[in-house]
């Protein structure tokens, strides 16, 4: 069996394993295996093929890791608009209780509202900043 065929099979196996595991790292290693298969088609020796596979595969993983590290971190689940569609919605607070909470009608139900830590409660329109259990953490608009 030709060495290029072995590299193509290894690349395919890495892609299948990546699809089963859901990580991108095996896909990047599969790109390294595909690069080695192309090097084998070009007539490179086994040593060169191994170096090409290592450089492309590990290089792609390192680049991906660096890009992910530089990206800003996702907000916590309780404040992530992609997960909780209530984040960013508006509620009107008519009155605050002495304990620093308020009760508002939102989406057809009664909710307990608390101001974000470090802010003073004020009557008026507020924006939902976070949802913790059945409490809406709000900021004054």
VEXTI-766377 format. One record per atom (N, C-alpha, C): y, z, x. Coordinates in steps of 0.001 Angstrom, whole numbers, plus 500000, padded with zeros to 6 digits. Each point is the difference from the previous one (the first is absolute). Last residue first. Example, Ala and Ser with C-alpha at 12.3 -4.5 7.8 and 13.67 -1.06 7.14 Angstrom:
% VEXTI-766377
497750507080512850501190500060500820501090500730499230494280499930500290501190500000499110501200500000500900
% end
This chain:
% VEXTI-766377
552194533414467927500534498646500206501515500077500018496059503801501342501129499661499127500495498598500343494856501546500712501279499978500710501073499612499006494643502301499506501048499028499726501199500178500929494392501012498730501033500418500957501080498941499941496057501494496357500790498921500580501045500625500919494903501732498124501420500239500235500643498777500633495240500968499016500706499642498765501496500270500125497386499170504364499278500464498834500678499514498736502923498816503369499049500988500507499314500614498789503362495627501518499227500576498908498959500921500622505143497710501469498636500385500346499331500560498753504392498171499886499755499778501421498553500251500367503310498677495475498755500642500421499737499631501455504930500337497688498982499033500394498777500765500514504313501229496337499292500267501249498974498894500255504678501560496690498968499012500331499413500311501386502237504173497469500297498574500046498799499155500351501655505327501278499692499295498759500350498524500179498455503314504062501187499528499294499551499216498777498100503517504406499782499324498720501323499625499347499380500289505383500272500878498862499784499226498709497505499415505017501062499498499122500188500970498843496610500531503423501281499955500685501135499454499160495081498561498733500333501199500770501330499812500723499221497326495478499466499939501360500476501229500772499567500621494751500819499241500948499328499978501365497295500141495279500578500897501006500871499160500931497324499770494777500793499359501043500516501081500935495913499018496044500803500996500692500676499312501169498375497672495204499757500181501425500873501137500514497949497575495083500879500976500620499589500187501458499256495280497211499440501339500212501057500911500613500430495149499162499373500524498793499393501377500150502469497720503546498803499226499656499236500629498839503447503250501253499858498804500844498662499361499690503610504376498831499062499105499328499982498709500804501120505120501923500523498709499533498900499242499284501610505161502235498983499295499232500634498727499459500889503462504535500495499441498747498844499308499310501146503995504224499228498891499438500697499503498743501310503889502689500206498776500763499174498823499531500516504612498075499052499958501136500104498709500813502644500845495964500398500906501082499058499961501220500444495550497049499581501369499733500439500899501152502432495282498362499076500596500962499691501437499585501605495247497185500298501380500392498920500495500953500306495376498655501064500544499154500403501405500410497811495456502504499820501446499893501186500547499216497414494985500597501250500699499708499698501467499780497595495711503008499849500973498920501347500683499809497638495272502701501090500913499649499605500922498852497084497384504257500417499926498598501060501056499715497660499551504257501146499120499837500477499861498567495019501362500729500991500184501055501121498977499801496015499974497347501077500838499490501106500201501034495751497647500721501088499178499481501132500811499388496196500766503955500472500662498797501240499268499491497761498185503726498896500734499385500416500598498659503072497597502759498857499098499869498837500666499275503962502424501189500194499169498803498841499025499793500132504914502499499786498590500291500062499176498721500137504966500850501307499338499977499894498497500249496180503007499936500801500515498884501354499320499888496975499014503620499507499458498728500873500456498842502369499713504767498833500699499457499643499473498610502347496511503182500360501308499453498752500696499475499575496599504116500114499966498550500430501376499501501369498312504959498903500608499248500251499883498505501887496379503621500308501325499456498838500507499141499108496751504192500378499912498591500344501384499474498233499265504398501451499809499901500496499929498561495315500308501061500655501233500424501509499895499849497273496206499121499830501028498970500709501289500366499933496493503168500796499609498836499911501062498912497278500560503785501412500190500337500899499668498817495375499158499600500234501443500053501473500292500294498589495512500155499980500505498624500313501489499967499518498022504222501218499510499349500081500532498572496076500944502365501131500745500548501322499563499366496080497632498836499930501365499478501191500822500498499502495670501722500389499940498588499986501397499374498438499606504420501438499734499928500494499962498571495383500353500795500673501267500279501518499815499954497487496048499345499631501027499019500749501302500205500607496438503148500524499638498680499712501102498983498286500615504368501466499929500047500571499703498610495250500040500540500583501332500188501523499955499926497601495923499787499707500813498815500669501363500105500285497187503756500806499468498898499784500841498740497313501005503692501385500397500256500902499524498869495512498650499883500106501440499771501429500497500192499064495516501044499891500211498560500156501481499652499783498763504529501289499629499414499999500224498492495953500661502252500975501004500416501370499737499402496553496804499336499784501208499211501014501090500357501613494976500884498795500766500303499942501280499179502484495358498352500201501169500856498677500727500204501110495902497234499173499955501203500192501177500939501780498904495429500782499357501062499240499971501319498205502230496198500067498564499688500731499240501096499944504648500317498667499466500270499942498504499701503921502306498915499887499897501462498637499441500382500686500914495527500796498830500374499954499801501512497973503826498332499227498821499583500744498722500365502184504089500710498930499812500984499143498788499643503285501263496965500646499464501204498968499767501098498548502107496085500266498584499740500676499347501205499296504622500156498719499298500101500185498506499760503737502741499395499628499943501415498685499266500204501382500838495648500872498971500585499715499866501495497850503427497703499415498708499652500835498847500526501683504316500375498940499796500993499270498678499724503199501249496904500657499668501259498981499797501123498428501465495843500500498638499854500680499540501295498611504447499670498860499112500214500399498536499835503283503270499110499651499978501416498802499098500299502035501260495658500445498734500575499511499855501445497597502626495660500941500191501101500375498642500568496714500951496398501388500013499580501001500272501108494831499466499486500630501276500374501454500086499573497261496082499193499278501140499448500713501320500273501678495967501812500108499932498545499297501179499335499601499534504651501381500354499645500180499985498494495924498523501746500109501451500114501405500481499642499324495372500155499231500572498886500090501523500030501927497711503581500783499775498781499284500594498792497777500087504139501148500922500031500839499851498732496434497003500609499499501344499712501143501014499986501022495580501258499664500083498577499504501377499607500780499170504552501275499992499271499752500122498494496255499542502758500604501319500197501331500100499251497864495826500043499238500942499183500565501417500118501827496694502759500383499752498611499254500934499055498880500177504558501349500542499780500445499784498555495915498109501299499883501465499987501363500644499742499865495366500599499391500363498719499872501509499875501467498182504080501057499912498988499460500388498621497035499720503682500790501228500003501129499947498974495339497343499233501213499884500801500819501289499903494603499629499579501164500000499156501235500000500896
% end
